[in-house]
Amino acid sequence: MLVLLASSAYADIRNGKNLYQNRCAICHGENAKGNGPLAHKSTPPTPDLTAKAFQQRLANYPGLIVSSIILRPNGDRIPRTLRENGIKLAPHAWTVQDLRDVNEYMRTLMNKQ
């Protein structure tokens, strides 16, 4: 996890945007407000990532939020929601760089709000 805390100067915002749009926006929406096509089809519903509470958690624990959701210590929620709605995503072998890139891209989305 310490590697995720490295400076955002090492983040590739283009890769982060690509990963977010292809793997996250289906639930979180293009603007990260939790309004994607599958937002209300998961339990609990998809959160608004631009909410102040989420922004504070992301600031307090950089990278931890993104990696914990993607790596799913809470179980099968994301794959189950996709499966139940007929969405097939190719497997992705997440790297530390990917996690850093998505984290930084999400920060840019939040700063636009």
DSSP file (Angstrom, degrees, kcal/mol; ACC not computed):
  #  RESIDUE AA STRUCTURE BP1 BP2  ACC     N-H-->O    O-->H-N    N-H-->O    O-->H-N    TCO  KAPPA ALPHA  PHI   PSI    X-CA   Y-CA   Z-CA
    1    1 A M    >>        0   0    0      0, 0.0     3,-0.9     0, 0.0     4,-0.7   0.000 360.0 360.0 360.0 -28.5    0.0    0.0    0.0
    2    2 A L  G >4  +     0   0    0      1,-0.3     3,-0.9     2,-0.2     4,-0.3   0.837 360.0  61.7 -61.0 -31.1    2.9    2.4    0.6
    3    3 A V  G >4 S+     0   0    0      1,-0.3     3,-1.4     2,-0.2    -1,-0.3   0.855  97.6  58.1 -63.1 -33.2    3.6    2.4   -3.1
    4    4 A L  G <4 S+     0   0    0     -3,-0.9    -1,-0.3     1,-0.3    -2,-0.2   0.750  96.4  63.8 -66.7 -23.2    0.1    3.8   -3.7
    5    5 A L  G << S+     0   0    0     -3,-0.9    -1,-0.3    -4,-0.7    -2,-0.2   0.521  78.1 117.4 -80.5  -4.1    1.0    6.8   -1.5
    6    6 A A  S <  S-     0   0    0     -3,-1.4    -3,-0.0    -4,-0.3     4,-0.0  -0.156  81.1 -69.1 -61.2 160.2    3.7    7.9   -3.9
    7    7 A S    >   -     0   0    0      1,-0.2     3,-1.8     2,-0.1    -1,-0.1  -0.074  36.2-123.9 -52.2 144.7    3.3   11.3   -5.5
    8    8 A S  G >  S+     0   0    0      1,-0.3     3,-2.1     2,-0.2    -1,-0.2   0.620 102.2  85.8 -66.4 -10.5    0.6   11.8   -8.1
    9    9 A A  G 3  S+     0   0    0      1,-0.3    -1,-0.3     3,-0.1    -2,-0.1   0.743  85.8  55.7 -60.4 -21.3    3.4   12.8  -10.4
   10   10 A Y  G <  S+     0   0    0     -3,-1.8    -1,-0.3     2,-0.1     2,-0.2   0.456  87.4 105.0 -90.0  -1.4    3.8    9.1  -11.2
   11   11 A A    <   -     0   0    0     -3,-2.1     2,-0.8    89,-0.1     3,-0.1  -0.576  63.7-144.3 -84.7 143.0    0.1    8.7  -12.2
   12   12 A D     >  -     0   0    0     85,-0.3     4,-2.3    -2,-0.2     3,-0.3  -0.881  12.1-168.1-104.1  99.1   -0.9    8.4  -15.8
   13   13 A I  H  > S+     0   0    0     -2,-0.8     4,-2.5     1,-0.2     5,-0.2   0.801  84.3  57.6 -62.1 -30.5   -4.2   10.2  -15.9
   14   14 A R  H  > S+     0   0    0      2,-0.2     4,-2.4     1,-0.2    -1,-0.2   0.922 108.6  45.3 -66.5 -42.8   -5.0    8.8  -19.4
   15   15 A N  H  > S+     0   0    0     -3,-0.3     4,-2.8     2,-0.2     5,-0.2   0.918 113.1  51.3 -65.0 -42.6   -4.8    5.3  -18.2
   16   16 A G  H  X S+     0   0    0     -4,-2.3     4,-2.7     2,-0.2    -2,-0.2   0.910 111.0  47.6 -59.8 -43.5   -6.8    6.2  -15.1
   17   17 A K  H  X S+     0   0    0     -4,-2.5     4,-3.0     2,-0.2     5,-0.3   0.931 112.4  49.3 -63.7 -46.0   -9.5    7.8  -17.3
   18   18 A N  H  X S+     0   0    0     -4,-2.4     4,-2.2     2,-0.2    -2,-0.2   0.931 113.9  45.1 -59.8 -47.4   -9.6    4.8  -19.6
   19   19 A L  H  X S+     0   0    0     -4,-2.8     4,-2.2     2,-0.2     5,-0.4   0.928 114.8  48.5 -63.2 -44.9   -9.9    2.3  -16.7
   20   20 A Y  H  X>S+     0   0    0     -4,-2.7     4,-2.7    -5,-0.2     5,-2.5   0.950 113.8  45.6 -61.0 -49.5  -12.5    4.4  -14.9
   21   21 A Q  H  <5S+     0   0    0     -4,-3.0    -1,-0.2     1,-0.2    -2,-0.2   0.858 120.4  39.6 -64.6 -34.9  -14.6    4.8  -18.1
   22   22 A N  H  <5S+     0   0    0     -4,-2.2    -1,-0.2    -5,-0.3    -2,-0.2   0.710 132.6  19.8 -87.5 -20.5  -14.4    1.1  -19.0
   23   23 A R  H  <5S+     0   0    0     -4,-2.2    -3,-0.2    -5,-0.2    -2,-0.2   0.590 131.5  27.8-125.6 -15.6  -14.7   -0.5  -15.6
   24   24 A C  T >X5S+     0   0    0     -4,-2.7     4,-2.8    -5,-0.4     3,-1.7   0.717  99.7  71.6-120.1 -36.0  -16.3    2.0  -13.2
   25   25 A A  H 3><S+     0   0    0     -5,-2.5     4,-1.9     1,-0.3     5,-0.1   0.737  82.4  75.2 -63.8 -23.2  -18.6    4.4  -15.0
   26   26 A I  H 34 S+     0   0    0     10,-0.2    12,-2.8     1,-0.2    13,-0.3   0.819 118.5  15.8 -59.0 -28.9  -21.2    1.7  -15.7
   27   27 A C  H <4 S+     0   0    0     -3,-1.7     9,-1.9    10,-0.2    -2,-0.2   0.771 134.8  41.1-106.8 -46.3  -22.1    2.1  -12.0
   28   28 A H  H  < S-     0   0    0     -4,-2.8     6,-2.4     7,-0.2     7,-1.0   0.652 103.9-128.6 -83.1 -14.6  -20.6    5.4  -10.9
   29   29 A G    ><  -     0   0    0     -4,-1.9     3,-1.4    -5,-0.4     7,-0.1   0.091  30.1 -75.0  84.9 159.2  -21.4    7.4  -14.0
   30   30 A E  T 3  S+     0   0    0      1,-0.3    -1,-0.2     5,-0.1    -5,-0.1   0.805 135.6  42.7 -60.0 -31.0  -19.2    9.5  -16.2
   31   31 A N  T 3  S-     0   0    0     -3,-0.1    -1,-0.3    -6,-0.1    -2,-0.1   0.330 111.3-118.6-101.1   6.7  -19.1   12.2  -13.6
   32   32 A A  S <  S+     0   0    0     -3,-1.4    17,-2.2     1,-0.1    18,-0.7   0.644  76.0 127.4  67.9  18.7  -18.7    9.9  -10.6
   33   33 A K  S    S-     0   0    0     15,-0.2    -4,-0.2    16,-0.2    15,-0.1   0.350  84.5-104.9 -87.4   7.1  -22.0   11.0   -9.0
   34   34 A G  S    S+     0   0    0     -6,-2.4    -5,-0.2    -5,-0.1    -6,-0.2   0.835  89.2 118.0  76.7  31.8  -23.3    7.4   -8.7
   35   35 A N        +     0   0    0     -7,-1.0    -7,-0.2    12,-0.1    -6,-0.2   0.013  32.2 131.7-122.8  27.5  -25.7    7.7  -11.6
   36   36 A G  S >  S-     0   0    0     -9,-1.9     3,-1.9    -7,-0.1     4,-0.3  -0.225  76.4 -91.1 -72.7 170.7  -24.4    5.1  -14.1
   37   37 A P  T 3  S+     0   0    0      0, 0.0     3,-0.2     0, 0.0   -10,-0.2   0.770 128.3  37.6 -55.9 -29.3  -26.8    2.7  -15.8
   38   38 A L  T >  S+     0   0    0    -12,-2.8     3,-2.0     1,-0.1     4,-0.3   0.286  82.8 113.1-104.6  11.1  -26.3    0.1  -13.0
   39   39 A A  G X  S+     0   0    0     -3,-1.9     7,-2.7   -13,-0.3     3,-0.5   0.842  84.4  35.5 -54.2 -40.8  -26.1    2.5  -10.1
   40   40 A H  G 3  S+     0   0    0     -4,-0.3    -1,-0.3    -3,-0.2    -2,-0.1   0.201 101.6  77.5-102.5  17.0  -29.4    1.4   -8.5
   41   41 A K  G <  S+     0   0    0     -3,-2.0     2,-0.3     3,-0.1    -1,-0.2   0.334  82.3  75.8-106.2   6.2  -29.1   -2.2   -9.4
   42   42 A S  S <  S-     0   0    0     -3,-0.5     4,-0.1    -4,-0.3    36,-0.1  -0.799  87.5-100.6-112.6 160.1  -26.6   -3.1   -6.7
   43   43 A T  S    S+     0   0    0     -2,-0.3    38,-0.1     1,-0.1    -3,-0.0  -0.968 114.7  25.5-123.5 114.3  -27.1   -3.5   -3.0
   44   44 A P  S    S-     0   0    0      0, 0.0    -1,-0.1     0, 0.0    -3,-0.1   0.622 113.9-107.9 -74.0 166.1  -26.3   -1.1   -1.5
   45   45 A P        -     0   0    0      0, 0.0    -5,-0.2     0, 0.0    -6,-0.1  -0.179  45.4 -83.3 -58.6 155.2  -26.8    1.4   -4.3
   46   46 A T        -     0   0    0     -7,-2.7     2,-0.1    -8,-0.2    -7,-0.0  -0.362  51.6-122.8 -61.2 131.0  -23.7    2.8   -5.9
   47   47 A P        -     0   0    0      0, 0.0     2,-0.8     0, 0.0   -13,-0.1  -0.380  17.7-108.6 -78.6 156.8  -22.3    5.8   -4.0
   48   48 A D    >   -     0   0    0      1,-0.1     3,-1.3   -15,-0.1     6,-0.3  -0.757  26.6-161.6 -79.4 111.8  -21.7    9.3   -5.2
   49   49 A L  T 3  S+     0   0    0    -17,-2.2   -16,-0.2    -2,-0.8    -1,-0.1   0.602  86.2  62.4 -75.4 -10.3  -18.0    9.5   -5.4
   50   50 A T  T 3  S+     0   0    0    -18,-0.7    -1,-0.3     4,-0.1   -17,-0.1   0.486  76.4 118.0 -91.8  -2.8  -18.1   13.3   -5.5
   51   51 A A  S <> S-     0   0    0     -3,-1.3     4,-2.5     1,-0.1     3,-0.3  -0.328  76.2-119.5 -63.3 145.7  -19.8   13.5   -2.0
   52   52 A K  H  > S+     0   0    0      1,-0.2     4,-2.5     2,-0.2     5,-0.2   0.871 112.0  56.0 -55.3 -40.9  -17.8   15.4    0.6
   53   53 A A  H  > S+     0   0    0      1,-0.2     4,-2.0     2,-0.2    -1,-0.2   0.913 110.5  44.0 -61.2 -43.3  -17.6   12.3    2.8
   54   54 A F  H  > S+     0   0    0     -3,-0.3     4,-2.7    -6,-0.3     5,-0.2   0.915 111.6  53.5 -68.2 -41.8  -16.0   10.2    0.1
   55   55 A Q  H  X S+     0   0    0     -4,-2.5     4,-2.1     1,-0.2    -2,-0.2   0.894 109.2  49.6 -58.5 -40.1  -13.7   13.0   -0.9
   56   56 A Q  H  X S+     0   0    0     -4,-2.5     4,-2.6     2,-0.2    -1,-0.2   0.908 110.6  49.2 -66.9 -41.5  -12.4   13.2    2.7
   57   57 A R  H  X S+     0   0    0     -4,-2.0     4,-2.4     2,-0.2    -2,-0.2   0.905 111.1  50.2 -63.4 -40.6  -11.9    9.4    2.9
   58   58 A L  H  < S+     0   0    0     -4,-2.7    -1,-0.2     1,-0.2    -2,-0.2   0.886 112.8  46.9 -65.0 -38.0   -9.9    9.5   -0.4
   59   59 A A  H  < S+     0   0    0     -4,-2.1    -2,-0.2    -5,-0.2    -1,-0.2   0.893 115.4  45.6 -69.1 -39.6   -7.8   12.4    0.9
   60   60 A N  H  < S+     0   0    0     -4,-2.6    -2,-0.2     1,-0.3    -1,-0.2   0.836 127.5  26.5 -72.4 -33.6   -7.2   10.7    4.2
   61   61 A Y  S >X S-     0   0    0     -4,-2.4     4,-1.1    -5,-0.2     3,-1.0  -0.574  82.9-161.1-130.4  68.1   -6.4    7.3    2.7
   62   62 A P  T 34 S-     0   0    0      0, 0.0    -3,-0.1     0, 0.0     2,-0.1  -0.256  76.9  -1.2 -57.9 130.4   -5.0    7.9   -0.8
   63   63 A G  T 3> S+     0   0    0     -5,-0.1     4,-2.5     1,-0.1     5,-0.3   0.020 110.4  92.7  83.3 -29.6   -5.2    4.8   -2.9
   64   64 A L  H <> S+     0   0    0     -3,-1.0     4,-2.5     2,-0.2     5,-0.2   0.905  85.0  48.7 -65.3 -42.0   -6.7    2.6   -0.2
   65   65 A I  H  X S+     0   0    0     -4,-1.1     4,-2.0     2,-0.2     5,-0.2   0.958 114.5  44.6 -63.4 -50.8  -10.3    3.3   -1.2
   66   66 A V  H  > S+     0   0    0      1,-0.2     4,-2.5     2,-0.2     5,-0.2   0.941 116.6  45.2 -60.1 -49.1   -9.8    2.5   -4.8
   67   67 A S  H  X S+     0   0    0     -4,-2.5     4,-2.6     1,-0.2    -1,-0.2   0.885 111.5  52.2 -66.5 -37.3   -7.7   -0.6   -4.2
   68   68 A S  H  X S+     0   0    0     -4,-2.5     4,-0.6    -5,-0.3     6,-0.3   0.871 113.2  44.2 -68.5 -34.4  -10.0   -2.0   -1.6
   69   69 A I  H  < S+     0   0    0     -4,-2.0     3,-0.5    -5,-0.2    -2,-0.2   0.935 116.7  45.0 -73.2 -46.5  -13.1   -1.6   -3.8
   70   70 A I  H  < S+     0   0    0     -4,-2.5    -2,-0.2     1,-0.2    -3,-0.2   0.902 115.7  46.2 -64.8 -40.5  -11.4   -3.0   -6.9
   71   71 A L  H  < S-     0   0    0     -4,-2.6    -1,-0.2    -5,-0.2    -2,-0.2   0.562 102.6-142.9 -82.5  -7.7   -9.8   -5.9   -5.0
   72   72 A R    ><  +     0   0    0     -4,-0.6     3,-1.4    -3,-0.5    -3,-0.2   0.874  35.5 169.0  55.4  58.3  -13.2   -6.6   -3.2
   73   73 A P  T 3  S+     0   0    0      0, 0.0    -1,-0.1     0, 0.0     3,-0.1   0.724  77.9  65.5 -67.7 -16.2  -12.4   -7.6    0.3
   74   74 A N  T 3  S-     0   0    0     -6,-0.3     2,-0.4     1,-0.2     3,-0.1   0.320 112.5-112.3 -88.3   8.9  -16.2   -7.3    0.9
   75   75 A G    <   -     0   0    0     -3,-1.4     3,-0.3     1,-0.1    -1,-0.2  -0.786  59.2 -21.6 108.7-144.0  -17.0  -10.1   -1.4
   76   76 A D  S  > S+     0   0    0     -2,-0.4     4,-2.9     1,-0.2     5,-0.3   0.101  82.0 120.3-103.3  17.2  -18.7  -10.5   -4.7
   77   77 A R  H  > S+     0   0    0      1,-0.2     4,-2.4     2,-0.2     5,-0.2   0.911  78.7  41.0 -56.4 -51.1  -20.8   -7.3   -5.0
   78   78 A I  H  > S+     0   0    0     -3,-0.3     4,-2.3     2,-0.2     5,-0.2   0.966 119.7  42.1 -67.3 -52.9  -19.3   -5.8   -8.1
   79   79 A P  H  > S+     0   0    0      0, 0.0     4,-2.9     0, 0.0    -1,-0.2   0.898 115.4  52.2 -60.8 -36.9  -19.0   -9.0  -10.2
   80   80 A R  H  X S+     0   0    0     -4,-2.9     4,-3.1     2,-0.2    -2,-0.2   0.930 109.1  48.7 -63.9 -45.4  -22.4  -10.1   -9.0
   81   81 A T  H  X S+     0   0    0     -4,-2.4     4,-0.9    -5,-0.3    -1,-0.2   0.914 114.5  45.9 -61.0 -43.6  -24.1   -6.9  -10.0
   82   82 A L  H ><>S+     0   0    0     -4,-2.3     5,-2.7    -5,-0.2     3,-0.7   0.943 114.5  47.8 -63.8 -47.1  -22.4   -7.1  -13.4
   83   83 A R  H ><5S+     0   0    0     -4,-2.9     3,-1.7     1,-0.2    -2,-0.2   0.922 109.2  52.9 -59.1 -47.6  -23.4  -10.7  -13.8
   84   84 A E  H 3<5S+     0   0    0     -4,-3.1    -1,-0.2     1,-0.3    -2,-0.2   0.705 112.5  46.1 -64.6 -19.4  -27.0  -10.2  -12.8
   85   85 A N  T <<5S-     0   0    0     -4,-0.9    -1,-0.3    -3,-0.7    -2,-0.2   0.196 116.3-110.1-110.2  14.6  -27.3   -7.5  -15.4
   86   86 A G  T < 5 +     0   0    0     -3,-1.7     2,-0.5     1,-0.2    -3,-0.2   0.716  67.2 146.4  69.4  22.5  -25.7   -9.3  -18.3
   87   87 A I      < -     0   0    0     -5,-2.7     2,-0.6    -6,-0.2    -1,-0.2  -0.816  29.5-165.1 -95.7 126.6  -22.5   -7.2  -18.4
   88   88 A K        -     0   0    0     -2,-0.5     2,-0.4    -3,-0.1    -5,-0.0  -0.945   6.9-177.8-115.1 116.8  -19.4   -9.0  -19.3
   89   89 A L        -     0   0    0     -2,-0.6     3,-0.1   -66,-0.0   -66,-0.0  -0.924  31.7-115.2-109.7 136.3  -16.1   -7.3  -18.6
   90   90 A A        -     0   0    0     -2,-0.4    -2,-0.0     1,-0.1     0, 0.0  -0.414  44.3 -95.0 -63.8 144.0  -12.8   -8.9  -19.6
   91   91 A P        -     0   0    0      0, 0.0     2,-0.4     0, 0.0    -1,-0.1  -0.241  40.3-155.9 -57.5 150.0  -10.7   -9.8  -16.6
   92   92 A H        -     0   0    0     -3,-0.1     2,-1.2     2,-0.0    -3,-0.0  -0.993  14.0-142.9-133.6 126.8   -8.1   -7.2  -15.7
   93   93 A A        -     0   0    0     -2,-0.4     2,-0.1     1,-0.0     0, 0.0  -0.740  30.5-143.6 -88.3  93.9   -4.9   -7.9  -13.8
   94   94 A W        -     0   0    0     -2,-1.2     2,-0.3   -24,-0.1     3,-0.0  -0.320  15.6-162.2 -63.5 134.0   -4.7   -4.7  -11.7
   95   95 A T     >  -     0   0    0      1,-0.1     4,-2.2    -2,-0.1     5,-0.2  -0.705  34.2-108.9-108.3 166.1   -1.3   -3.3  -11.1
   96   96 A V  H  > S+     0   0    0     -2,-0.3     4,-2.4     1,-0.2     5,-0.2   0.892 122.6  55.1 -59.3 -38.8   -0.2   -0.8   -8.5
   97   97 A Q  H  > S+     0   0    0      2,-0.2     4,-2.7     1,-0.2   -85,-0.3   0.915 105.5  51.4 -62.0 -42.7    0.2    1.7  -11.3
   98   98 A D  H  > S+     0   0    0      2,-0.2     4,-2.8     1,-0.2     5,-0.3   0.928 110.3  48.9 -58.6 -45.9   -3.4    1.1  -12.4
   99   99 A L  H  X S+     0   0    0     -4,-2.2     4,-2.3     1,-0.2    -1,-0.2   0.909 112.5  48.0 -61.7 -42.6   -4.7    1.7   -8.9
  100  100 A R  H  X S+     0   0    0     -4,-2.4     4,-2.3     2,-0.2    -1,-0.2   0.914 112.4  49.6 -62.7 -43.3   -2.6    4.9   -8.7
  101  101 A D  H  X S+     0   0    0     -4,-2.7     4,-2.4     2,-0.2    -2,-0.2   0.917 112.4  45.6 -65.2 -45.0   -3.9    6.1  -12.1
  102  102 A V  H  X S+     0   0    0     -4,-2.8     4,-2.7     2,-0.2     5,-0.2   0.917 111.8  53.1 -64.9 -42.3   -7.6    5.5  -11.3
  103  103 A N  H  X S+     0   0    0     -4,-2.3     4,-1.8    -5,-0.3    -2,-0.2   0.930 111.9  44.9 -57.6 -46.3   -7.1    7.1   -7.9
  104  104 A E  H  X S+     0   0    0     -4,-2.3     4,-1.7     2,-0.2    -1,-0.2   0.890 111.7  52.0 -68.2 -39.0   -5.7   10.2   -9.5
  105  105 A Y  H  X S+     0   0    0     -4,-2.4     4,-2.1     1,-0.2    -1,-0.2   0.917 108.2  52.1 -62.9 -41.7   -8.3   10.3  -12.3
  106  106 A M  H  X S+     0   0    0     -4,-2.7     4,-2.4     1,-0.2    -1,-0.2   0.886 105.7  55.0 -61.6 -37.6  -11.0   10.2   -9.6
  107  107 A R  H  X S+     0   0    0     -4,-1.8     4,-2.0     1,-0.2    -1,-0.2   0.883 106.6  50.9 -62.9 -37.2   -9.4   13.1   -7.8
  108  108 A T  H  X S+     0   0    0     -4,-1.7     4,-1.0     2,-0.2    -1,-0.2   0.894 108.9  51.5 -68.1 -37.4   -9.6   15.1  -11.1
  109  109 A L  H >X S+     0   0    0     -4,-2.1     4,-0.6     1,-0.2     3,-0.6   0.928 111.2  47.9 -61.3 -44.0  -13.3   14.3  -11.4
  110  110 A M  H >< S+     0   0    0     -4,-2.4     3,-0.9     1,-0.2    -1,-0.2   0.857 106.6  56.3 -66.4 -35.3  -13.9   15.4   -7.8
  111  111 A N  H 3< S+     0   0    0     -4,-2.0    -1,-0.2     1,-0.2    -2,-0.2   0.738 101.2  59.0 -69.9 -21.5  -12.0   18.6   -8.4
  112  112 A K  H <<        0   0    0     -4,-1.0    -1,-0.2    -3,-0.6    -2,-0.2   0.705 360.0 360.0 -76.3 -20.2  -14.4   19.5  -11.3
  113  113 A Q    <<        0   0    0     -3,-0.9    -1,-0.2    -4,-0.6    -2,-0.2   0.480 360.0 360.0 -76.1 360.0  -17.4   19.3   -9.0
